[in-house]
């Protein structure tokens, strides 16, 4: 107990302050800073002054709780340190620091390391650049593998691997074009081609993808859209490449269909003299909506998406899932700086362009056909090109006309498209049967023929719509409406032949049956 209490006993020292004895008492647990302040205060020296303490012989006494005690007969003296002494200490400290820094620099060779790091970074950057080229090739291989997988899936009919089922937007499609612009061949279009592009009779089957890209590029330049929107011509090329590579290799809804619709839009702009009636911004909206209207189409329509409860149908609440997806992909591509053809357009103007393009693409959903056509019929007799609502309705009808305009073209151009469409329909109906989903009769290979598929569509959808447009633009009758009437007559004749053959076959079967009974 005695030793414990003595460890807490205060410590006492005696100072010589101006010839007088000053007693100083402090705890053994005080810090050196506290003791220094106490000593300064006791010796009438300002606080925070650098001090030292000496005994009667002039020897330095450490200022801390362990300092030796003294007696009134052997006084300590507190002495402030002079500025000179402090300066010398600071110089010495700086000297020590410099020496330490030099030693560190030698030990770690900082300058050499800096050079080495810079060199390594340069090498890494070069390697990344080279690896980037490899990535392009890898993406190409992945895309080829995907195409093969899709083809195998379509033949196998398994629901789990359906390319438009679940994770629909993440199935390997790349928004960025694989090919760079220098590899995009430059075609000089002949005057004959330039003139043919403006007509519905244009034969879309004679052109390769790169040639179609060149034609689309020409259309944007010819209509003055590149100048109007201050487009970078290289950006236009990159955008078109990205568009082409984001159309799938479906039998019908593919890049050639995209080109078909865009070329018909370009043709209608010229045929209807729309450049004199609409603004260049309207031209850009019409052309861009046509180019983008079926982006990343899976080859299975909205009915399938909704009935199969695909990820797209869930995402868009069963409301035009495909058309909403086409819009999303279109603006995903435009969000890439290297593909943004509207990069130099004022943000407020771009917002209006974006909304207008979305409105047109959504209008291509055939579920809205009656609603849109009825609205146009109400306006067409008193159409006002200065009325924004009228113009928007016209643009919706124009993209609808172009989207389903194949039968306007010559028979040798139009008929292969019917085969392509039926092939896509049959792929869907086969899958619907295998998945136990409802099957539309016009898509069922066991119920539909080419004539029956086309007659009703031409008579009740195409002719009424084009004849309504003809009220506003009478010049389309000879070039667009009459070919539709001829096409209707052509398929009705084919149907009569089919019906006659079916009837003859039926009678033959019945006669054979009767003959068998007589025997």
C-alpha positions in Angstrom: 0.0 0.0 0.0 2.9 2.4 1.0 4.7 2.1 -2.4 1.5 2.5 -4.3 0.6 5.8 -2.6 4.1 7.2 -3.0 3.9 6.8 -6.8 1.0 9.3 -6.9 2.8 11.9 -4.6 3.4 15.2 -6.3 6.9 16.3 -7.2 8.5 19.5 -5.9 11.4 21.5 -7.4 12.8 24.9 -6.4 13.6 27.7 -8.9 15.7 30.8 -8.8 13.4 33.6 -10.2 15.0 37.0 -10.1 17.0 36.1 -7.0 14.0 34.7 -5.1 13.1 31.1 -4.4 10.0 29.8 -6.2 8.6 26.5 -5.2 6.9 24.5 -8.1 4.8 21.4 -7.4 3.5 19.2 -10.2 2.1 15.7 -10.6 4.4 12.9 -11.7 1.8 12.2 -14.4 2.1 15.6 -16.1 3.3 15.8 -19.6 6.5 17.6 -20.5 4.5 20.3 -22.3 2.4 20.9 -19.1 5.6 21.1 -17.0 7.1 23.6 -19.4 4.0 25.8 -19.3 4.1 25.6 -15.4 7.8 26.6 -15.4 7.2 29.5 -17.8 4.4 30.8 -15.6 6.5 30.4 -12.5 9.5 32.3 -14.0 7.4 35.1 -15.5 8.2 34.0 -19.0 5.5 34.1 -21.7 3.8 30.8 -22.5 4.9 28.8 -25.5 8.4 30.3 -25.2 11.2 27.8 -25.9 13.0 27.3 -22.6 15.8 25.2 -21.0 16.5 24.5 -17.3 20.0 24.5 -15.7 21.3 23.5 -12.2 23.7 25.7 -10.1 26.7 24.3 -12.1 25.0 25.2 -15.5 24.3 21.7 -16.4 21.0 21.1 -18.4 18.2 19.5 -16.6 15.6 17.5 -18.6 12.1 19.0 -18.4 9.9 16.0 -17.8 8.2 14.2 -14.8 11.4 12.1 -14.2 13.6 15.2 -13.6 15.7 15.0 -10.3 14.3 17.0 -7.4 16.4 19.7 -5.7 16.3 21.7 -2.5 16.1 25.4 -1.7 19.9 25.4 -1.3 20.4 24.1 -4.8 18.1 26.1 -7.1 17.3 25.4 -10.7 17.1 28.3 -13.2 14.7 28.5 -16.2 16.3 30.2 -19.2 14.5 31.3 -22.4 16.2 30.2 -25.6 17.5 33.0 -27.9 16.3 33.4 -31.6 19.8 32.6 -32.7 19.8 29.3 -30.9 16.4 28.4 -32.5 17.7 29.3 -36.0 20.7 27.1 -35.6 18.4 24.2 -34.5 16.1 24.8 -37.5 19.1 24.9 -39.9 20.4 21.7 -38.4 16.9 20.1 -38.8 16.7 21.2 -42.4 20.1 19.8 -43.0 19.1 16.5 -41.5 15.9 16.4 -43.7 17.9 17.1 -46.9 20.3 14.3 -46.1 17.4 11.9 -45.4 15.7 12.9 -48.7 19.0 12.4 -50.6 19.5 9.0 -48.9 15.9 8.0 -49.8 16.4 9.1 -53.4 19.6 7.1 -53.7 18.0 4.1 -52.0 14.9 4.0 -54.2 16.3 5.6 -57.4 13.1 7.7 -57.8 14.1 9.4 -61.1 15.0 6.1 -62.7 11.7 4.7 -61.5 9.8 7.6 -63.0 11.4 7.0 -66.4 10.8 3.2 -66.2 7.1 3.7 -65.2 6.6 6.2 -68.2 8.2 3.7 -70.6 6.1 0.8 -69.3 2.9 2.9 -69.6 3.7 3.7 -73.2 4.3 0.0 -73.9 1.0 -0.9 -72.2 -0.9 1.7 -74.3 0.5 0.2 -77.4 -0.4 -3.3 -76.3 -4.0 -2.2 -75.5 -4.2 -0.7 -79.0 -3.1 -4.0 -80.5 -5.4 -6.0 -78.2 -8.3 -3.7 -79.3 -7.8 -4.9 -82.9 -8.1 -8.5 -81.6 -11.3 -7.7 -79.8 -12.8 -6.7 -83.1 -12.0 -10.1 -84.5 -13.3 -11.8 -81.4 -16.6 -9.9 -81.7 -16.9 -11.0 -85.3 -16.4 -14.7 -84.2 -19.0 -14.3 -81.4 -21.5 -12.9 -83.8 -20.9 -15.7 -86.3 -21.4 -18.2 -83.4 -24.6 -16.5 -82.4 -26.0 -16.7 -85.9 -25.2 -20.4 -86.0 -26.8 -20.9 -82.6 -30.0 -19.0 -83.7 -30.2 -21.1 -86.9 -29.9 -24.3 -84.9 -32.4 -23.1 -82.3 -34.9 -22.2 -85.0 -34.6 -25.7 -86.4 -34.8 -27.4 -83.0 -37.8 -25.5 -81.8 -36.8 -25.6 -78.1 -38.4 -22.9 -75.9 -35.5 -22.4 -73.5 -33.1 -21.3 -76.2 -35.6 -19.1 -78.1 -33.5 -16.1 -79.3 -36.3 -13.7 -78.3 -37.1 -15.3 -74.9 -35.7 -13.8 -71.7 -32.5 -11.7 -71.7 -33.7 -10.6 -75.1 -31.6 -7.4 -75.2 -28.4 -9.1 -74.0 -28.1 -11.9 -76.6 -24.8 -10.7 -78.0 -26.0 -7.8 -80.2 -23.4 -5.1 -80.4 -24.4 -1.5 -81.0 -20.9 -0.4 -82.1 -20.1 -1.3 -85.7 -17.4 -4.0 -86.0 -16.0 -2.6 -89.3 -14.2 0.7 -89.2 -15.0 3.4 -91.8 -11.9 2.9 -94.0 -13.2 -0.7 -94.7 -16.6 0.7 -95.9 -16.2 0.6 -99.7 -17.0 3.8 -101.5 -19.4 3.4 -104.4 -20.0 6.1 -107.0 -23.6 5.8 -108.0 -24.4 6.1 -111.7 -26.9 8.7 -112.9 -29.2 5.8 -113.8 -29.1 4.5 -110.2 -29.6 8.0 -108.8 -32.8 8.4 -110.8 -34.0 4.8 -110.1 -33.6 5.4 -106.4 -36.4 8.0 -106.6 -39.0 5.5 -107.9 -41.0 2.7 -106.4 -39.9 0.4 -109.2 -36.4 0.3 -107.8 -35.2 -3.4 -107.6 -33.8 -3.9 -104.1 -32.7 -7.5 -104.8 -29.7 -6.5 -107.0 -27.7 -4.8 -104.2 -25.2 -6.0 -101.7 -25.2 -4.5 -98.1 -22.3 -2.2 -98.8 -24.0 -0.9 -101.9 -27.2 -0.3 -100.0 -25.2 1.6 -97.3 -23.8 3.8 -100.1 -27.3 4.5 -101.4 -28.6 5.5 -98.0 -25.6 7.7 -97.5 -26.4 9.3 -100.9 -30.0 9.9 -99.9 -29.0 11.9 -96.7 -26.6 14.1 -98.8 -29.1 14.5 -101.7 -31.9 15.6 -99.4 -29.6 18.2 -97.7 -29.8 16.5 -94.3 -26.1 16.4 -93.8 -25.9 20.1 -94.3 -29.1 20.9 -92.3 -28.0 19.0 -89.2 -24.3 19.8 -89.7 -23.5 16.0 -89.7 -19.9 14.8 -89.8 -19.8 12.7 -93.0 -17.6 10.1 -91.3 -20.1 9.9 -88.4 -22.9 9.3 -90.9 -20.9 6.4 -92.3 -20.3 4.9 -88.8 -24.0 5.4 -87.9 -25.1 3.5 -91.0 -22.7 0.7 -90.3 -24.0 0.4 -86.7 -27.6 0.4 -88.1 -26.8 -2.4 -90.6 -25.1 -4.6 -88.0 -28.0 -4.2 -85.6 -30.5 -5.7 -88.0 -30.7 -9.5 -87.6 -30.6 -12.1 -90.5 -34.3 -12.8 -90.4 -36.1 -14.0 -93.5 -38.1 -10.8 -93.8 -37.3 -8.3 -91.0 -33.6 -7.7 -92.0 -31.4 -4.9 -93.3 -32.7 -5.3 -96.9 -36.2 -4.6 -95.5 -34.8 -1.5 -93.7 -33.3 -0.3 -97.0 -36.6 -1.1 -98.9 -38.6 1.1 -96.5 -36.0 3.9 -96.5 -35.8 3.9 -100.3 -39.6 4.0 -100.6 -39.7 6.9 -98.2 -37.0 8.7 -100.3 -39.1 7.9 -103.4 -42.3 9.3 -101.8 -40.5 12.5 -100.7 -39.7 13.1 -104.4 -42.9 11.8 -105.9 -45.1 13.9 -103.5 -42.8 17.0 -103.6 -42.6 16.9 -99.8 -39.5 19.1 -99.9 -41.8 22.0 -100.9 -44.4 21.2 -98.2 -42.4 20.0 -95.2 -39.3 21.3 -93.4 -35.8 19.7 -93.7 -36.2 18.7 -90.1 -39.3 16.7 -91.1 -37.3 15.1 -93.9 -34.6 14.0 -91.5 -37.2 12.6 -89.1 -39.0 10.6 -91.9 -35.7 9.2 -93.2 -34.2 8.4 -89.8 -37.4 6.8 -88.6 -37.5 4.6 -91.7 -33.9 3.5 -91.3 -34.4 2.6 -87.6 -38.0 1.3 -87.6 -37.2 -2.4 -87.2 -33.8 -2.4 -85.5 -33.0 -5.7 -83.8 -36.3 -7.3 -84.8 -36.2 -10.9 -83.6 -38.4 -12.4 -86.3 -41.3 -13.0 -83.9 -44.1 -10.5 -83.8 -45.8 -8.7 -80.9 -48.5 -11.3 -80.5 -45.8 -13.9 -79.8 -43.9 -11.6 -77.5 -47.1 -11.0 -75.4 -48.4 -14.6 -75.4 -44.9 -16.0 -74.6 -44.4 -13.3 -71.9 -41.0 -12.5 -73.2 -38.7 -10.1 -71.4 -39.7 -7.4 -74.0 -43.4 -7.8 -73.4 -42.8 -7.6 -69.6 -40.6 -4.5 -70.0 -43.0 -2.6 -72.1 -46.2 -3.9 -70.4 -47.5 -5.6 -73.6 -47.7 -2.2 -75.3 -46.0 -2.3 -78.7 -43.0 -4.2 -77.2 -41.1 -4.6 -80.5 -41.6 -1.0 -81.7 -40.5 0.3 -78.3 -37.5 -1.9 -78.5 -36.6 -0.6 -82.0 -36.8 2.9 -80.6 -34.6 2.0 -77.7 -31.9 0.4 -79.9 -32.0 3.4 -82.3 -31.2 5.9 -79.5 -28.7 3.6 -77.9 -26.8 3.8 -81.2 -27.2 7.6 -81.3 -25.9 7.8 -77.8 -22.5 6.7 -79.0 -20.4 9.9 -79.8 -18.9 8.2 -82.9 -22.4 7.4 -84.3 -24.4 10.5 -83.2 -25.4 12.1 -86.5 -27.3 14.7 -84.4 -24.3 15.7 -82.3 -24.3 19.3 -83.6 -28.0 19.8 -83.1 -29.2 22.1 -80.3 -30.3 20.0 -77.3 -33.8 21.4 -77.3 -34.2 20.7 -81.1 -32.8 17.2 -80.6 -35.4 16.5 -77.9 -38.2 17.4 -80.4 -36.5 15.3 -83.2 -36.2 12.3 -80.8 -39.8 12.5 -79.8 -40.9 12.8 -83.5 -38.8 9.7 -84.5 -40.3 7.7 -81.6 -43.8 8.7 -82.6 -43.2 7.5 -86.2 -41.6 4.2 -85.2 -44.4 3.4 -82.7 -46.9 4.1 -85.5 -45.6 1.1 -87.4 -47.4 -1.2 -85.0 -50.2 -2.7 -87.1 -52.4 -3.0 -84.0 -52.8 0.8 -84.3 -53.5 0.8 -88.1 -57.3 1.6 -87.8 -56.8 4.3 -85.2 -54.1 6.1 -87.3 -55.8 5.8 -90.7 -59.2 7.0 -89.2 -57.4 10.1 -87.8 -55.8 10.9 -91.1 -59.1 10.4 -93.0 -60.7 13.1 -90.7 -57.9 15.6 -91.7 -57.2 14.8 -95.4 -60.1 16.7 -97.0 -59.1 19.9 -95.2 -55.4 19.2 -94.8 -53.3 22.1 -93.4 -49.5 21.8 -93.9 -49.1 24.6 -91.3 -50.9 22.6 -88.7 -48.4 20.6 -86.6 -51.0 17.9 -85.7 -51.9 17.4 -89.3 -48.3 17.1 -90.4 -47.5 14.6 -87.6 -50.5 12.5 -88.7 -49.3 12.6 -92.3 -45.8 11.5 -91.3 -47.2 8.6 -89.4 -49.2 7.5 -92.4 -46.2 7.9 -94.7 -44.0 5.6 -92.7 -46.8 3.1 -92.5 -47.2 3.2 -96.3 -43.4 2.7 -96.8 -43.3 -0.1 -94.2 -45.8 -2.3 -96.0 -45.2 -1.1 -99.6 -43.7 -4.2 -101.2 -46.8 -4.8 -103.3 -46.4 -1.3 -104.8 -43.3 -2.6 -106.5 -43.2 -4.7 -109.7 -44.3 -8.3 -109.3 -40.8 -9.7 -109.8 -39.5 -7.5 -107.0 -42.6 -7.8 -104.7 -43.3 -11.6 -104.9 -40.0 -12.8 -103.3 -40.9 -10.6 -100.3 -44.1 -12.6 -99.8 -42.0 -15.8 -99.7 -39.7 -14.3 -97.1 -42.6 -13.1 -95.0 -44.4 -16.5 -95.1 -41.1 -18.2 -94.1 -40.9 -15.9 -91.0 -44.6 -16.5 -90.2 -44.2 -20.2 -90.5 -41.1 -20.2 -88.2 -43.2 -18.3 -85.6 -46.3 -20.5 -85.9 -44.2 -23.7 -85.7 -42.7 -22.4 -82.4 -46.1 -21.3 -81.1 -47.4 -24.8 -81.8 -44.5 -26.4 -80.0 -44.9 -24.0 -77.0 -48.7 -24.5 -76.8 -49.4 -20.9 -77.7 -52.3 -19.5 -79.9 -51.5 -19.6 -83.7 -52.9 -17.0 -86.1 -54.5 -18.7 -89.1 -52.7 -16.4 -91.6 -49.4 -17.6 -90.2 -50.2 -21.3 -90.1 -48.5 -23.3 -92.9 -51.3 -25.8 -92.9 -54.0 -23.1 -93.6 -52.4 -20.3 -95.6 -51.4 -19.9 -99.3 -49.6 -17.1 -101.0 -52.8 -15.8 -102.7 -55.0 -16.0 -99.5 -52.2 -14.3 -97.5 -52.1 -11.3 -99.9 -55.6 -10.7 -101.2 -57.2 -9.7 -97.9 -54.2 -7.6 -96.9 -54.1 -5.7 -100.3 -57.9 -5.2 -100.5 -58.6 -4.1 -96.9 -55.3 -2.6 -95.7 -53.1 -1.4 -98.5 -55.5 -0.1 -101.1 -57.7 1.9 -98.6 -54.6 3.5 -97.0 -52.9 4.4 -100.3 -56.2 5.7 -101.8 -56.6 8.0 -98.8 -53.1 9.4 -99.3 -53.9 9.8 -103.0 -56.5 12.4 -102.0 -53.7 14.6 -100.8 -51.2 13.5 -103.5 -53.1 12.5 -106.7 -49.8 11.9 -108.5 -49.3 8.6 -106.6 -52.3 6.9 -108.3 -50.5 5.7 -111.5 -47.2 4.9 -109.8 -48.4 3.4 -106.5 -52.1 2.8 -106.3 -52.6 1.2 -109.7 -49.8 -1.4 -109.1 -51.7 -2.4 -105.9 -54.9 -2.9 -107.8 -53.0 -5.0 -110.4 -51.4 -7.0 -107.6 -54.8 -7.7 -106.1 -56.1 -8.9 -109.4 -53.0 -11.1 -109.9 -53.5 -12.9 -106.6 -57.2 -13.3 -107.2 -56.5 -15.0 -110.5 -54.0 -17.3 -108.7 -56.6 -18.1 -106.1 -59.1 -19.0 -108.8 -56.5 -21.3 -110.3 -55.8 -22.8 -106.9 -59.5 -23.2 -106.1 -60.1 -24.9 -109.5 -57.2 -27.3 -108.9 -58.5 -28.1 -105.4 -62.0 -28.7 -106.7 -60.7 -30.9 -109.6 -58.6 -32.9 -107.1 -61.6 -33.2 -104.8 -63.7 -34.6 -107.6 -61.0 -37.0 -108.7 -60.8 -38.3 -105.1 -64.5 -38.7 -104.9 -64.7 -40.6 -108.2 -62.0 -42.9 -107.1 -63.8 -43.5 -103.9 -67.1 -44.2 -105.8 -65.3 -46.5 -108.2 -63.9 -48.5 -105.3 -67.3 -49.0 -103.8 -68.8 -50.3 -107.1 -66.2 -53.0 -107.2 
